[in-house]
Amino acid sequence: MDPVNTVLSNLKNILPTSSVLTGTAAAPYLADTLRPSWSYEGIDEPDVAAQNLFVVLPQTTEEVAEVVRMAFEHRIPVVPYGSGTGLMGGAAPIRGGIVIDMKRMDRVLEISKEDMWAKAEAGIVLGNLNTALGAVGLILGHDPWTQPAATLGGAISTNGLGYLGYKYGSMGQQVLGLEAVLPNGQILTTSSVPQASSGLPLKRLFIGTEGVFGIITRATIRAFPAPQCRRLLGYRFDSFELGFGAVQQLFFAGLEPSLLDFGEEYPHLSSVEGQGVETQHVASLLEVIVYLGFEGLEEHVNVTCEKADRVCRDWGSIEVSKGEVDAFWDNRHWHGDRSGWSQTPSILTDYVHVALPPSKVPSYRDSAVRIIREKGVHLREFGLWNQPSLFSVVVQASSSEKAKLSQCIDALLTMARDMEGSIEYCHGVGLRISRHMEHEMGVAGMELLRSIKSAVDPYNIMNPGKWGL
């Protein structure tokens, strides 16, 4: 029997035939939301033909473990898959093998209002988990733009960040405990407590590590009381500097908004083609808007909002209408397909989300303007999310200028690390920025990561090719 048929036969001995996909049925799993239309140049064509890919849809942890044990024995790559909303290629099976789609493992196992936690399987959609929590007066603290589609396991694996991340933390910070299948098929279960001082917290091996050390099958997540009151505010500023100054003062005053979304927006390239990048940047600023949210006890929220309003007005802002603020909040989730950012085929859109010391954000922005001009690409947006240290840049270029866009992204990422920052704050590494991992971690750091990978996954079967490992 040839190797392909051997693998197929083994999988069908573990799972029902309907839970094993091959050929054209497996083809949609060749990529996640990372697209060739971005500056990343590694996936213009799939590196793996669909006929060399197997997709399985287990319903229990034991089935996942059996599949992984078989893959370990035969040295077959294994890639965990949530809903494919990842933006970094972390779920792309670049070396073929077996994709383990977790979508059928989507049960809520327990909700405890007393313990303020939820136990659920990794394949549950975040929005569905939040709905279940709402029935008992709790909420999920993780509210990303992909909440209607993204899964719990995927959010943990990328240590994702949501709109309310300053108040509730990243997805990883909300994990109390988890269950995971190791590369040899063993099942690991960690305790579900908020604090322990009994050695290395093994759950950290799977938070933000994109499946390179194992597959999360279920997790115990913090739940939070539904806020008695939530108020949303919006302010327009004349410049980034004024908006940033107001934001800094808000945090210095200890006001700590649950929501911070700050955008310095410029026209889409399709509306200004031919005008020249420098002219666009200097003369075509659309607006600088800061959205703030505060939630909790009504008395506290009202007082905090009054103070925040005074701060923003002192920095020269104009209040955004309630209708605009409500529209921002009501439309914050992504309901589209996995088509990426730009809907204009002739235009490439890409971004960086970097973490910086807040004191260095203004100088980073100024240097980013210089880099964008030097590379000859188009500035679309600067922004802050959740807190003053989390800075984003969105840039565009025509489809014939992909190399320029890629060079610009590389320069922006390199500069962030050189300024004592980090190259990504919410989406993980995957394939897209793996070439920057040694700069991020340092030589000693990468050697340590490779040592851990070798010890946990000696045959390199678990999501191989990611992180530069």
KESEBA-477557 format. One record per residue (C-alpha): residue in one letter; chain; x, y, z. Coordinates in nm, 2 decimals, always signed. Each point is the difference from the previous one (the first is absolute). Layout:
<atoms>
<atom "A" "A" <X Y Z>>
...
</atoms>
This chain:
<atoms>
<atom "M" "A" <+0.00 +0.00 +0.00>>
<atom "D" "A" <+0.14 +0.34 -0.09>>
<atom "P" "A" <+0.06 +0.26 +0.28>>
<atom "V" "A" <-0.30 +0.22 -0.09>>
<atom "N" "A" <-0.24 -0.30 +0.01>>
<atom "T" "A" <+0.16 -0.12 +0.32>>
<atom "V" "A" <-0.06 +0.33 +0.18>>
<atom "L" "A" <-0.36 +0.01 -0.14>>
<atom "S" "A" <-0.06 -0.36 +0.12>>
<atom "N" "A" <+0.13 +0.08 +0.35>>
<atom "L" "A" <-0.21 +0.31 +0.03>>
<atom "K" "A" <-0.31 -0.18 -0.10>>
<atom "N" "A" <+0.07 -0.26 +0.27>>
<atom "I" "A" <+0.00 +0.28 +0.26>>
<atom "L" "A" <-0.28 +0.21 -0.13>>
<atom "P" "A" <-0.32 -0.05 -0.20>>
<atom "T" "A" <+0.05 +0.04 -0.38>>
<atom "S" "A" <-0.21 +0.32 +0.01>>
<atom "S" "A" <+0.25 +0.15 +0.23>>
<atom "V" "A" <+0.29 -0.04 -0.23>>
<atom "L" "A" <+0.04 +0.24 -0.30>>
<atom "T" "A" <+0.23 -0.03 -0.30>>
<atom "G" "A" <+0.05 +0.14 -0.34>>
<atom "T" "A" <-0.23 +0.29 -0.10>>
<atom "A" "A" <-0.18 -0.02 +0.34>>
<atom "A" "A" <+0.34 +0.07 +0.17>>
<atom "A" "A" <+0.10 +0.28 -0.23>>
<atom "P" "A" <-0.16 +0.29 +0.20>>
<atom "Y" "A" <+0.24 -0.09 +0.28>>
<atom "L" "A" <+0.31 +0.08 -0.20>>
<atom "A" "A" <+0.01 +0.36 +0.15>>
<atom "D" "A" <-0.15 +0.22 +0.27>>
<atom "T" "A" <-0.06 +0.37 -0.05>>
<atom "L" "A" <+0.36 +0.09 -0.09>>
<atom "R" "A" <-0.03 +0.10 -0.36>>
<atom "P" "A" <+0.25 +0.05 -0.29>>
<atom "S" "A" <-0.17 +0.34 -0.04>>
<atom "W" "A" <+0.20 +0.11 +0.31>>
<atom "S" "A" <+0.37 +0.06 -0.01>>
<atom "Y" "A" <+0.08 -0.35 +0.12>>
<atom "E" "A" <+0.14 -0.19 -0.30>>
<atom "G" "A" <+0.00 -0.36 +0.11>>
<atom "I" "A" <-0.35 -0.12 -0.10>>
<atom "D" "A" <-0.07 +0.12 -0.35>>
<atom "E" "A" <-0.06 -0.36 -0.08>>
<atom "P" "A" <-0.07 -0.27 +0.27>>
<atom "D" "A" <+0.32 -0.19 +0.08>>
<atom "V" "A" <-0.20 -0.32 +0.04>>
<atom "A" "A" <-0.24 -0.16 -0.24>>
<atom "A" "A" <-0.34 -0.08 +0.14>>
<atom "Q" "A" <+0.05 -0.37 -0.08>>
<atom "N" "A" <+0.28 -0.01 +0.25>>
<atom "L" "A" <-0.21 +0.14 +0.28>>
<atom "F" "A" <-0.23 -0.17 +0.24>>
<atom "V" "A" <-0.26 +0.18 +0.21>>
<atom "V" "A" <-0.16 -0.16 +0.30>>
<atom "L" "A" <-0.29 +0.13 +0.21>>
<atom "P" "A" <+0.02 -0.17 +0.34>>
<atom "Q" "A" <-0.27 +0.03 +0.27>>
<atom "T" "A" <+0.20 -0.09 +0.31>>
<atom "T" "A" <+0.34 +0.05 +0.15>>
<atom "E" "A" <+0.06 -0.37 -0.02>>
<atom "E" "A" <-0.05 +0.01 -0.38>>
<atom "V" "A" <+0.24 +0.29 -0.03>>
<atom "A" "A" <+0.26 -0.20 +0.21>>
<atom "E" "A" <-0.04 -0.31 -0.21>>
<atom "V" "A" <+0.05 +0.20 -0.32>>
<atom "V" "A" <+0.31 +0.17 +0.14>>
<atom "R" "A" <+0.14 -0.33 +0.13>>
<atom "M" "A" <-0.03 -0.15 -0.35>>
<atom "A" "A" <+0.17 +0.31 -0.15>>
<atom "F" "A" <+0.28 -0.02 +0.25>>
<atom "E" "A" <+0.06 -0.37 -0.08>>
<atom "H" "A" <+0.01 +0.08 -0.38>>
<atom "R" "A" <+0.17 +0.34 +0.03>>
<atom "I" "A" <-0.29 +0.18 -0.17>>
<atom "P" "A" <-0.04 +0.38 +0.05>>
<atom "V" "A" <-0.31 +0.10 +0.20>>
<atom "V" "A" <-0.16 +0.35 -0.02>>
<atom "P" "A" <-0.28 +0.11 +0.24>>
<atom "Y" "A" <-0.27 +0.21 -0.16>>
<atom "G" "A" <-0.28 +0.21 +0.16>>
<atom "S" "A" <-0.20 +0.20 -0.25>>
<atom "G" "A" <+0.27 +0.13 -0.23>>
<atom "T" "A" <-0.03 +0.37 +0.11>>
<atom "G" "A" <+0.37 +0.02 +0.09>>
<atom "L" "A" <+0.18 +0.28 -0.18>>
<atom "M" "A" <+0.36 -0.14 +0.01>>
<atom "G" "A" <-0.01 -0.34 -0.17>>
<atom "G" "A" <+0.02 -0.18 +0.33>>
<atom "A" "A" <-0.25 -0.26 -0.11>>
<atom "A" "A" <+0.14 -0.05 -0.35>>
<atom "P" "A" <+0.12 -0.37 -0.05>>
<atom "I" "A" <+0.31 +0.10 -0.19>>
<atom "R" "A" <+0.15 -0.35 +0.02>>
<atom "G" "A" <-0.32 -0.20 -0.06>>
<atom "G" "A" <-0.10 -0.27 +0.24>>
<atom "I" "A" <-0.31 +0.01 +0.22>>
<atom "V" "A" <-0.21 +0.31 +0.09>>
<atom "I" "A" <-0.21 -0.05 +0.31>>
<atom "D" "A" <-0.31 +0.21 -0.03>>
<atom "M" "A" <-0.14 +0.06 +0.35>>
<atom "K" "A" <-0.34 +0.14 -0.11>>
<atom "R" "A" <-0.19 -0.31 +0.13>>
<atom "M" "A" <+0.15 +0.04 +0.34>>
<atom "D" "A" <-0.22 +0.29 +0.09>>
<atom "R" "A" <-0.17 -0.08 +0.32>>
<atom "V" "A" <-0.04 +0.22 +0.31>>
<atom "L" "A" <+0.10 -0.25 +0.28>>
<atom "E" "A" <-0.07 +0.21 +0.30>>
<atom "I" "A" <-0.08 +0.36 +0.10>>
<atom "S" "A" <+0.04 +0.09 +0.37>>
<atom "K" "A" <-0.13 +0.34 +0.10>>
<atom "E" "A" <+0.14 -0.06 +0.35>>
<atom "D" "A" <+0.35 -0.08 -0.13>>
<atom "M" "A" <-0.03 +0.25 -0.28>>
<atom "W" "A" <+0.12 -0.24 -0.27>>
<atom "A" "A" <-0.10 -0.19 -0.30>>
<atom "K" "A" <+0.13 -0.33 -0.12>>
<atom "A" "A" <-0.03 -0.07 -0.37>>
<atom "E" "A" <+0.14 -0.19 -0.28>>
<atom "A" "A" <+0.25 +0.17 -0.23>>
<atom "G" "A" <-0.22 +0.01 -0.31>>
<atom "I" "A" <-0.28 +0.21 +0.15>>
<atom "V" "A" <-0.05 +0.33 -0.17>>
<atom "L" "A" <+0.07 +0.29 +0.23>>
<atom "G" "A" <-0.33 +0.17 -0.07>>
<atom "N" "A" <-0.19 -0.32 +0.09>>
<atom "L" "A" <+0.19 -0.03 +0.33>>
<atom "N" "A" <-0.07 +0.36 +0.08>>
<atom "T" "A" <-0.37 -0.06 -0.06>>
<atom "A" "A" <+0.00 -0.30 +0.23>>
<atom "L" "A" <+0.17 +0.21 +0.27>>
<atom "G" "A" <-0.25 +0.28 -0.05>>
<atom "A" "A" <-0.28 -0.24 +0.11>>
<atom "V" "A" <+0.13 +0.00 +0.35>>
<atom "G" "A" <+0.11 +0.37 +0.02>>
<atom "L" "A" <+0.36 -0.05 -0.10>>
<atom "I" "A" <+0.21 +0.11 -0.30>>
<atom "L" "A" <+0.30 -0.12 -0.19>>
<atom "G" "A" <+0.28 +0.25 +0.04>>
<atom "H" "A" <+0.14 -0.06 -0.35>>
<atom "D" "A" <-0.18 +0.20 -0.26>>
<atom "P" "A" <+0.20 +0.00 -0.33>>
<atom "W" "A" <-0.13 +0.12 -0.33>>
<atom "T" "A" <-0.03 -0.36 -0.11>>
<atom "Q" "A" <-0.21 -0.11 +0.30>>
<atom "P" "A" <-0.29 -0.13 -0.22>>
<atom "A" "A" <+0.24 -0.25 -0.16>>
<atom "A" "A" <+0.32 -0.05 +0.20>>
<atom "T" "A" <+0.04 -0.30 +0.23>>
<atom "L" "A" <+0.11 -0.02 +0.36>>
<atom "G" "A" <+0.30 -0.22 -0.08>>
<atom "G" "A" <+0.12 +0.23 -0.28>>
<atom "A" "A" <-0.03 +0.31 +0.22>>
<atom "I" "A" <+0.21 -0.17 +0.27>>
<atom "S" "A" <+0.25 -0.12 -0.25>>
<atom "T" "A" <+0.06 +0.35 -0.13>>
<atom "N" "A" <-0.04 +0.17 +0.34>>
<atom "G" "A" <-0.25 +0.23 -0.18>>
<atom "L" "A" <-0.11 +0.34 +0.12>>
<atom "G" "A" <-0.35 +0.14 -0.01>>
<atom "Y" "A" <-0.17 +0.33 +0.02>>
<atom "L" "A" <-0.03 -0.01 +0.38>>
<atom "G" "A" <+0.36 -0.14 +0.04>>
<atom "Y" "A" <+0.12 +0.27 +0.24>>
<atom "K" "A" <-0.26 -0.08 +0.26>>
<atom "Y" "A" <-0.01 -0.38 -0.05>>
<atom "G" "A" <+0.34 -0.08 -0.14>>
<atom "S" "A" <+0.10 -0.20 -0.31>>
<atom "M" "A" <-0.16 -0.34 -0.06>>
<atom "G" "A" <+0.30 -0.17 +0.16>>
<atom "Q" "A" <-0.03 +0.20 +0.32>>
<atom "Q" "A" <-0.36 -0.13 +0.03>>
<atom "V" "A" <+0.11 -0.36 -0.01>>
<atom "L" "A" <-0.02 -0.17 +0.34>>
<atom "G" "A" <+0.08 -0.35 -0.12>>
<atom "L" "A" <-0.01 -0.21 -0.31>>
<atom "E" "A" <+0.02 -0.35 -0.15>>
<atom "A" "A" <+0.24 -0.07 -0.29>>
<atom "V" "A" <+0.12 -0.29 -0.20>>
<atom "L" "A" <+0.37 -0.02 -0.02>>
<atom "P" "A" <+0.19 -0.10 -0.32>>
<atom "N" "A" <+0.04 -0.36 +0.12>>
<atom "G" "A" <-0.38 -0.03 +0.06>>
<atom "Q" "A" <+0.01 +0.04 +0.38>>
<atom "I" "A" <-0.28 +0.21 +0.15>>
<atom "L" "A" <+0.11 +0.28 +0.24>>
<atom "T" "A" <-0.24 +0.17 +0.24>>
<atom "T" "A" <+0.10 +0.29 +0.21>>
<atom "S" "A" <-0.17 +0.13 +0.32>>
<atom "S" "A" <-0.26 +0.28 -0.04>>
<atom "V" "A" <+0.10 +0.25 +0.26>>
<atom "P" "A" <+0.08 +0.37 -0.04>>
<atom "Q" "A" <+0.32 -0.01 +0.20>>
<atom "A" "A" <+0.26 -0.27 +0.08>>
<atom "S" "A" <+0.36 -0.01 +0.11>>
<atom "S" "A" <+0.08 -0.36 -0.07>>
<atom "G" "A" <+0.24 +0.01 -0.29>>
<atom "L" "A" <-0.02 +0.09 -0.36>>
<atom "P" "A" <-0.37 +0.06 -0.11>>
<atom "L" "A" <-0.02 -0.26 -0.28>>
<atom "K" "A" <-0.31 +0.17 -0.15>>
<atom "R" "A" <+0.25 +0.27 -0.12>>
<atom "L" "A" <+0.15 -0.25 -0.24>>
<atom "F" "A" <-0.32 +0.02 -0.21>>
<atom "I" "A" <-0.10 +0.36 +0.04>>
<atom "G" "A" <+0.11 +0.21 -0.30>>
<atom "T" "A" <+0.20 -0.29 -0.14>>
<atom "E" "A" <-0.22 -0.08 -0.30>>
<atom "G" "A" <-0.01 -0.37 +0.05>>
<atom "V" "A" <+0.38 -0.06 -0.04>>
<atom "F" "A" <+0.01 -0.19 +0.34>>
<atom "G" "A" <-0.34 -0.17 +0.00>>
<atom "I" "A" <-0.37 +0.03 -0.07>>
<atom "I" "A" <-0.24 +0.17 +0.25>>
<atom "T" "A" <-0.31 -0.21 +0.03>>
<atom "R" "A" <-0.19 +0.18 +0.28>>
<atom "A" "A" <+0.06 +0.29 +0.24>>
<atom "T" "A" <-0.13 +0.16 +0.32>>
<atom "I" "A" <-0.04 +0.37 -0.06>>
<atom "R" "A" <-0.06 +0.29 +0.24>>
<atom "A" "A" <-0.35 +0.14 -0.03>>
<atom "F" "A" <-0.10 +0.35 +0.12>>
<atom "P" "A" <-0.32 +0.16 +0.14>>
<atom "A" "A" <-0.20 +0.17 -0.27>>
<atom "P" "A" <+0.06 +0.37 +0.06>>
<atom "Q" "A" <-0.28 +0.19 +0.17>>
<atom "C" "A" <+0.08 +0.29 -0.23>>
<atom "R" "A" <+0.20 +0.06 -0.32>>
<atom "R" "A" <+0.05 +0.35 -0.15>>
<atom "L" "A" <+0.18 +0.07 -0.33>>
<atom "L" "A" <+0.15 +0.33 -0.09>>
<atom "G" "A" <+0.17 +0.13 -0.32>>
<atom "Y" "A" <+0.22 +0.31 -0.07>>
<atom "R" "A" <+0.15 +0.15 -0.31>>
<atom "F" "A" <+0.35 +0.16 +0.03>>
<atom "D" "A" <+0.19 +0.23 -0.24>>
<atom "S" "A" <+0.31 -0.22 +0.01>>
<atom "F" "A" <+0.15 -0.32 +0.12>>
<atom "E" "A" <+0.21 +0.19 +0.26>>
<atom "L" "A" <-0.31 +0.15 +0.16>>
<atom "G" "A" <-0.19 -0.33 +0.01>>
<atom "F" "A" <+0.31 -0.18 +0.14>>
<atom "G" "A" <+0.05 +0.26 +0.27>>
<atom "A" "A" <-0.36 -0.03 +0.11>>
<atom "V" "A" <+0.02 -0.38 +0.01>>
<atom "Q" "A" <+0.32 +0.01 +0.20>>
<atom "Q" "A" <-0.16 +0.24 +0.25>>
<atom "L" "A" <-0.30 -0.23 +0.04>>
<atom "F" "A" <+0.23 -0.28 +0.10>>
<atom "F" "A" <+0.21 +0.22 +0.22>>
<atom "A" "A" <-0.32 +0.10 +0.18>>
<atom "G" "A" <-0.08 -0.37 +0.07>>
<atom "L" "A" <-0.32 +0.01 -0.21>>
<atom "E" "A" <+0.08 -0.32 -0.19>>
<atom "P" "A" <-0.27 -0.04 -0.26>>
<atom "S" "A" <-0.12 -0.35 -0.08>>
<atom "L" "A" <+0.00 +0.11 -0.37>>
<atom "L" "A" <+0.26 +0.21 -0.18>>
<atom "D" "A" <-0.01 +0.01 -0.38>>
<atom "F" "A" <+0.21 +0.29 -0.15>>
<atom "G" "A" <+0.02 +0.05 -0.37>>
<atom "E" "A" <+0.19 +0.25 -0.21>>
<atom "E" "A" <-0.15 -0.07 -0.34>>
<atom "Y" "A" <+0.11 +0.10 -0.35>>
<atom "P" "A" <-0.18 -0.07 -0.33>>
<atom "H" "A" <-0.01 -0.34 -0.16>>
<atom "L" "A" <+0.25 -0.02 -0.28>>
<atom "S" "A" <-0.27 -0.07 -0.25>>
<atom "S" "A" <-0.14 +0.35 +0.06>>
<atom "V" "A" <+0.34 +0.19 -0.04>>
<atom "E" "A" <+0.20 -0.20 -0.25>>
<atom "G" "A" <+0.23 +0.22 -0.20>>
<atom "Q" "A" <+0.02 +0.28 +0.26>>
<atom "G" "A" <+0.34 -0.12 +0.15>>
<atom "V" "A" <+0.05 -0.14 +0.34>>
<atom "E" "A" <+0.16 +0.30 +0.16>>
<atom "T" "A" <-0.28 +0.23 -0.11>>
<atom "Q" "A" <-0.25 -0.25 +0.13>>
<atom "H" "A" <+0.16 -0.01 +0.34>>
<atom "V" "A" <+0.04 +0.37 +0.05>>
<atom "A" "A" <-0.33 +0.13 -0.15>>
<atom "S" "A" <-0.25 -0.28 +0.01>>
<atom "L" "A" <-0.06 -0.09 +0.37>>
<atom "L" "A" <-0.36 -0.12 +0.03>>
<atom "E" "A" <-0.03 +0.01 +0.38>>
<atom "V" "A" <+0.14 -0.09 +0.34>>
<atom "I" "A" <-0.26 -0.17 +0.22>>
<atom "V" "A" <+0.02 -0.16 +0.34>>
<atom "Y" "A" <-0.27 -0.23 +0.12>>
<atom "L" "A" <-0.01 -0.07 +0.37>>
<atom "G" "A" <-0.22 -0.24 +0.21>>
<atom "F" "A" <-0.04 -0.02 +0.37>>
<atom "E" "A" <-0.20 -0.27 +0.18>>
<atom "G" "A" <-0.08 -0.12 +0.35>>
<atom "L" "A" <-0.22 +0.14 +0.27>>
<atom "E" "A" <-0.21 +0.29 -0.13>>
<atom "E" "A" <+0.12 +0.26 +0.26>>
<atom "H" "A" <+0.36 -0.08 -0.08>>
<atom "V" "A" <-0.05 +0.01 -0.37>>
<atom "N" "A" <-0.18 +0.33 +0.00>>
<atom "V" "A" <+0.27 +0.17 +0.21>>
<atom "T" "A" <+0.28 -0.15 -0.22>>
<atom "C" "A" <-0.17 +0.11 -0.32>>
<atom "E" "A" <-0.03 +0.35 +0.13>>
<atom "K" "A" <+0.37 +0.01 +0.08>>
<atom "A" "A" <+0.09 -0.15 -0.34>>
<atom "D" "A" <-0.21 +0.25 -0.18>>
<atom "R" "A" <+0.18 +0.29 +0.17>>
<atom "V" "A" <+0.34 -0.15 -0.09>>
<atom "C" "A" <-0.09 -0.04 -0.36>>
<atom "R" "A" <-0.15 +0.35 -0.03>>
<atom "D" "A" <+0.31 +0.15 +0.17>>
<atom "W" "A" <+0.20 -0.15 -0.29>>
<atom "G" "A" <-0.22 +0.18 -0.26>>
<atom "S" "A" <-0.23 -0.28 -0.10>>
<atom "I" "A" <-0.35 +0.02 -0.14>>
<atom "E" "A" <-0.25 -0.26 +0.12>>
<atom "V" "A" <-0.12 -0.26 -0.25>>
<atom "S" "A" <-0.37 -0.04 -0.03>>
<atom "K" "A" <-0.17 -0.28 +0.19>>
<atom "G" "A" <-0.12 -0.15 -0.33>>
<atom "E" "A" <+0.36 -0.04 -0.13>>
<atom "V" "A" <+0.12 -0.15 +0.33>>
<atom "D" "A" <-0.28 -0.25 +0.01>>
<atom "A" "A" <+0.06 -0.09 -0.37>>
<atom "F" "A" <+0.37 -0.06 +0.08>>
<atom "W" "A" <-0.09 -0.24 +0.29>>
<atom "D" "A" <-0.29 -0.17 -0.18>>
<atom "N" "A" <+0.22 -0.07 -0.31>>
<atom "R" "A" <+0.32 -0.10 +0.18>>
<atom "H" "A" <-0.03 -0.37 -0.09>>
<atom "W" "A" <+0.11 -0.15 -0.33>>
<atom "H" "A" <-0.28 -0.18 -0.18>>
<atom "G" "A" <+0.16 -0.06 -0.34>>
<atom "D" "A" <+0.18 -0.29 -0.16>>
<atom "R" "A" <+0.38 -0.06 +0.02>>
<atom "S" "A" <+0.08 +0.24 -0.29>>
<atom "G" "A" <+0.24 +0.23 +0.19>>
<atom "W" "A" <+0.02 +0.37 +0.03>>
<atom "S" "A" <-0.02 +0.15 -0.34>>
<atom "Q" "A" <-0.28 -0.07 -0.24>>
<atom "T" "A" <+0.18 +0.18 -0.28>>
<atom "P" "A" <+0.21 -0.26 -0.19>>
<atom "S" "A" <+0.24 +0.26 -0.14>>
<atom "I" "A" <+0.09 +0.12 +0.35>>
<atom "L" "A" <+0.20 -0.18 +0.27>>
<atom "T" "A" <-0.07 +0.08 +0.36>>
<atom "D" "A" <+0.22 -0.11 +0.29>>
<atom "Y" "A" <+0.06 +0.10 +0.36>>
<atom "V" "A" <+0.21 -0.03 +0.31>>
<atom "H" "A" <-0.12 -0.02 +0.36>>
<atom "V" "A" <+0.30 +0.07 +0.23>>
<atom "A" "A" <+0.03 +0.04 +0.37>>
<atom "L" "A" <+0.23 +0.29 +0.12>>
<atom "P" "A" <+0.08 +0.19 +0.31>>
<atom "P" "A" <-0.26 +0.28 +0.00>>
<atom "S" "A" <+0.27 +0.26 +0.02>>
<atom "K" "A" <+0.14 -0.12 -0.34>>
<atom "V" "A" <-0.33 +0.00 -0.19>>
<atom "P" "A" <+0.03 +0.36 -0.13>>
<atom "S" "A" <+0.35 -0.06 -0.13>>
<atom "Y" "A" <-0.10 -0.33 -0.15>>
<atom "R" "A" <-0.28 +0.16 -0.19>>
<atom "D" "A" <+0.22 +0.28 -0.13>>
<atom "S" "A" <+0.26 -0.26 -0.12>>
<atom "A" "A" <-0.28 -0.21 -0.15>>
<atom "V" "A" <-0.11 +0.30 -0.21>>
<atom "R" "A" <+0.36 +0.03 -0.13>>
<atom "I" "A" <+0.02 -0.37 -0.08>>
<atom "I" "A" <-0.33 +0.00 -0.18>>
<atom "R" "A" <+0.11 +0.30 -0.21>>
<atom "E" "A" <+0.34 -0.15 -0.08>>
<atom "K" "A" <-0.15 -0.33 -0.11>>
<atom "G" "A" <-0.25 +0.18 -0.22>>
<atom "V" "A" <-0.31 -0.16 +0.14>>
<atom "H" "A" <-0.33 +0.15 +0.13>>
<atom "L" "A" <-0.09 +0.07 +0.36>>
<atom "R" "A" <-0.35 -0.11 +0.08>>
<atom "E" "A" <-0.02 +0.02 +0.38>>
<atom "F" "A" <+0.18 +0.03 +0.33>>
<atom "G" "A" <-0.17 -0.11 +0.32>>
<atom "L" "A" <+0.00 -0.11 +0.36>>
<atom "W" "A" <-0.20 -0.28 +0.14>>
<atom "N" "A" <-0.07 -0.08 +0.37>>
<atom "Q" "A" <+0.28 +0.21 +0.14>>
<atom "P" "A" <+0.27 +0.26 -0.10>>
<atom "S" "A" <+0.27 -0.27 -0.06>>
<atom "L" "A" <-0.18 -0.20 -0.27>>
<atom "F" "A" <+0.05 +0.18 -0.33>>
<atom "S" "A" <-0.12 -0.10 -0.35>>
<atom "V" "A" <+0.09 +0.11 -0.35>>
<atom "V" "A" <-0.19 -0.08 -0.32>>
<atom "V" "A" <+0.16 +0.06 -0.33>>
<atom "Q" "A" <-0.10 -0.06 -0.37>>
<atom "A" "A" <+0.17 -0.03 -0.34>>
<atom "S" "A" <-0.11 -0.09 -0.35>>
<atom "S" "A" <+0.02 -0.37 -0.09>>
<atom "S" "A" <+0.31 +0.07 -0.21>>
<atom "E" "A" <+0.19 +0.13 +0.31>>
<atom "K" "A" <-0.02 -0.30 +0.23>>
<atom "A" "A" <+0.38 +0.00 +0.06>>
<atom "K" "A" <-0.02 +0.36 +0.12>>
<atom "L" "A" <-0.28 -0.09 +0.24>>
<atom "S" "A" <+0.19 -0.30 +0.14>>
<atom "Q" "A" <+0.31 +0.21 +0.05>>
<atom "C" "A" <-0.20 +0.26 +0.19>>
<atom "I" "A" <-0.16 -0.26 +0.23>>
<atom "D" "A" <+0.34 -0.15 +0.07>>
<atom "A" "A" <+0.15 +0.35 +0.08>>
<atom "L" "A" <-0.30 +0.08 +0.24>>
<atom "L" "A" <+0.04 -0.33 +0.18>>
<atom "T" "A" <+0.37 +0.03 +0.03>>
<atom "M" "A" <-0.03 +0.35 +0.14>>
<atom "A" "A" <-0.25 -0.11 +0.26>>
<atom "R" "A" <+0.24 -0.26 +0.14>>
<atom "D" "A" <+0.29 +0.24 -0.01>>
<atom "M" "A" <-0.21 +0.24 +0.21>>
<atom "E" "A" <-0.04 -0.27 +0.27>>
<atom "G" "A" <-0.34 -0.10 -0.12>>
<atom "S" "A" <-0.16 -0.31 -0.14>>
<atom "I" "A" <-0.09 -0.09 -0.36>>
<atom "E" "A" <-0.36 -0.10 +0.07>>
<atom "Y" "A" <-0.25 +0.05 +0.28>>
<atom "C" "A" <-0.32 -0.19 -0.10>>
<atom "H" "A" <+0.02 -0.24 -0.30>>
<atom "G" "A" <+0.30 -0.23 +0.06>>
<atom "V" "A" <+0.29 -0.07 -0.23>>
<atom "G" "A" <-0.10 -0.29 -0.23>>
<atom "L" "A" <+0.18 +0.02 -0.33>>
<atom "R" "A" <-0.04 +0.37 -0.07>>
<atom "I" "A" <+0.25 +0.15 +0.24>>
<atom "S" "A" <+0.20 -0.32 +0.09>>
<atom "R" "A" <+0.31 +0.14 -0.18>>
<atom "H" "A" <+0.01 +0.26 +0.28>>
<atom "M" "A" <+0.00 -0.24 +0.29>>
<atom "E" "A" <+0.37 -0.01 +0.06>>
<atom "H" "A" <+0.01 +0.38 +0.02>>
<atom "E" "A" <-0.30 -0.02 +0.24>>
<atom "M" "A" <+0.14 -0.28 +0.22>>
<atom "G" "A" <+0.37 +0.04 -0.04>>
<atom "V" "A" <+0.24 -0.28 -0.09>>
<atom "A" "A" <-0.01 -0.15 +0.35>>
<atom "G" "A" <-0.38 +0.03 +0.01>>
<atom "M" "A" <-0.03 -0.19 -0.33>>
<atom "E" "A" <+0.24 -0.27 +0.11>>
<atom "L" "A" <-0.21 -0.05 +0.31>>
<atom "L" "A" <-0.32 -0.01 -0.20>>
<atom "R" "A" <+0.15 -0.26 -0.23>>
<atom "S" "A" <+0.12 -0.21 +0.30>>
<atom "I" "A" <-0.35 +0.00 +0.15>>
<atom "K" "A" <-0.15 -0.09 -0.34>>
<atom "S" "A" <+0.24 -0.28 -0.04>>
<atom "A" "A" <-0.07 -0.14 +0.35>>
<atom "V" "A" <-0.38 +0.03 -0.04>>
<atom "D" "A" <-0.03 -0.09 -0.37>>
<atom "P" "A" <+0.31 -0.20 -0.09>>
<atom "Y" "A" <-0.12 -0.08 -0.35>>
<atom "N" "A" <-0.13 +0.35 -0.07>>
<atom "I" "A" <-0.35 -0.11 -0.10>>
<atom "M" "A" <-0.19 +0.27 +0.18>>
<atom "N" "A" <-0.08 +0.29 -0.23>>
<atom "P" "A" <+0.34 -0.01 -0.16>>
<atom "G" "A" <+0.16 +0.29 -0.18>>
<atom "K" "A" <-0.16 +0.27 +0.23>>
<atom "W" "A" <+0.20 +0.25 +0.21>>
<atom "G" "A" <+0.31 -0.07 -0.20>>
<atom "L" "A" <+0.03 -0.33 +0.19>>
</atoms>
